[in-house]
Amino acid sequence: MAASAAIAVLGGLVLGLLAATETGFGERNWTEAVQAHGRLQLVGWTAVFVAALAFEFIVRLNQRGPLPVLPRMLVLCGLGAGALLEAAGQVWNDTAGFIWIPGAAITLAASVGFAIMIWRVRAAYPFRLDLQPFFFRLGAGWLALAGGVSLLAVLRADAGVAYVSDTHLAAELLARGFVLNTILGVGLRAFPGHLGLQPMPVRRQAIVMLTISGALLAWSAGAGAFDLPGSAPLRSVANLAYAAGLALFTVWMGVLTPLRNPAGGPNYRVLVPVAWLGLVAYAVALAVSSIVDFDSSLSIYQSGAVRHIFLLGFMAPLMAAMAHIVLARFGTGRVRWEPLLTASFVGLMVAWPLRVLPVLFTDSPGSAGRSILGVAAVVAAVSLAGVATVAAANALAIRSLVRGMHH
């Protein structure tokens, strides 16, 4: 968790800042900066962070022993190292472009390894009683597919730049497929216990799963990647269906109900629903943009803004909120430096509107808009640095506790 957040701060957000403000490398090689930023944020940070949590959650939620350490480390290090090689191969394409393809191959191998490990964990209950473990399996499958799509995109790339439609497909498969299904898989079991919500009946779980997966498949079919014919109307219908799936889960799970009575209880009881408001905003943005631009595509800035509502407005704050639970329950029993973790959550909630609003309604931001994007990158970097620091402090505390027990 600490290492992946550090990749986001020291690599992904630096490139994002240069691209957003169009300075230095971000001005001369804007597309390469944006694509390398995307790889570092989606794989080097997001995939590593979510996969690390998934390894911990899936065994506990299915009452199994921990997965072996070496394969877990190989998967997590492979995802991180692959993303770093991919980004470096793009940024320094003239001298180090040859490492781009091996980086993408390592990412794919790690993604497939993750999927194999997740699928091998036996479910605690039959799927007819509880589909929750299958959300993890679906998410792992989408990650492997995203890795394959990404490698194909790199193989087709020219002079350090991949086709935008190819990279867009890989990004959406990873975010909407892997990240969301894993979060829903955790939420189905963790939210009733930690937020005091009612478990979701298996029939409703199935409706959510089929709606979201069907919508993502339909969107992918209309994406126009790899020189295949694209369809804006198909993408719009798929986006509406995906937004409907998110709304169904939110309402049926009752994720926002703790906000009616926020007083009392641990702070994550409020932080998790507040982070979930980002997913509601994402669903609204998907639905509205699909209706307004039903038969045409959003600009590259606008589609990026909508994706950042999901990643920076929902996933990042939710990870900080859930870390309040994870670092205590899976660690020493309490969170070291918890106020810094809460402050980082607040920072992320401030950063995402600054990142999204300047480019949500325009094809190209002016100098003021670019300045606001730069501020968003700095706030996000400081916040994620806080998350990385807290995760590292707790990792060291866990290690010293384990060493003390052995001695």
C-alpha positions, 0 to 999 in steps of 0.5 A: 500500500505504501509503495504503490501510493509512493509511485502515484506521488513521485511518478504518476502525479508528477507527469499529471502535473506536467501534462495538466499545466503543459510545462516541460515534458508535458508541453513537448510530449503531452500525449506521452505524459498523459499515457505514462501518467495513466499507466502509473496511476492505474497499474502502479498505484491502483492495481497494486493497492487494490490487489494488496487489499484483495489478497487480505480480504478474500481469505478472511471473508471466505475463512481461509488461511493466508495465501503464500507470501512469495506469489503475492509479492511476485504479483504485487511487485510485477504490477508495480515494476511493469508499470514503472518500465512501461512509463519509463519506456514512454517518457524516455522513448528515444533511448529506452523505448525498448523496455516498454513492451517487456514492461507491458508483458510483466504487467500482463503476467502479474495480472494473470498470476493475480487472477489464478490466485484469486480463483483458487480461493474456495468460497465459504458458501455455495454461490446460490447462497452468496455471490460475494466471492464471485465479484472478486473473481470477476474483478481478477478476470477483468484485470487480466483482460486489461493487461492483455489489451494493454500489451496489444496496445503497446505492440501497436504503438508508434514512436512512444504513443499508443492509439488513444482508443486502445489505451482508453479501453484498457483503462476502462476495463481496469477501473470499471471491471477490476477496481469496481468489482473488487470494491463491491466484493469487499463491500457486500461483506464488510459494509454490513459489519462495519456500517451496520447495514443489512446484507444484500440478498443473492438475487439482488447481487446477481442483478447488480453483477449482470448489469455492470458486467453486461454494460462493460462488455457492451461499452467495450464492443462500441469502444472502437479500439484496435481499428474495430468499428466503434459506436457512440450510441452503444457506448451511451446505452452501456454507460446508462446501464452501468450507471443504473447498476451503480445506483442499484447497489448504492440503494439496495446496500444502503451505503449512504444511510449512515449519513442520516445519523453521522454522530457517534461510532468510529469515524470510518462510519461517516468517511466510507459513505462520504467517499461513496458520494464520489461513485454517485457523482460518477454515475450521474456524470456517466448518465448525463454525458450519455444523454447529452452526447448520445451519438458523439464522443466526449473530448479527451479532456472530458472523458478523462474528467469523468474517469477521474471522478471514479478514480480520484473522487471515489476510489482514492477517498474510499481507499483512505476511508477503508484503510482506517479499518484495514490497518487496525484489523489486519495490523496491530489493533490500532492505526498509527498516525490515524489523524494524518490518514483522516487528513489525507482523506479530506485532501482527496475530497478537496482535490477531485472537484479541482481536477474534474470541474475545469475540464468537464464542460470544455474541450480545452482549458484556458490558463486559469483552468490549467492552474486549477488542475495544477493545484489539484495535482499538488493537493492529491500528491500531498494527500497520497503522500500522507496515505503512503506515510501512514501505511509505511508506519503501520507496516513497520509497526506490524513487522516489529510486533511479529518479530517481538512475538518470534523472540 
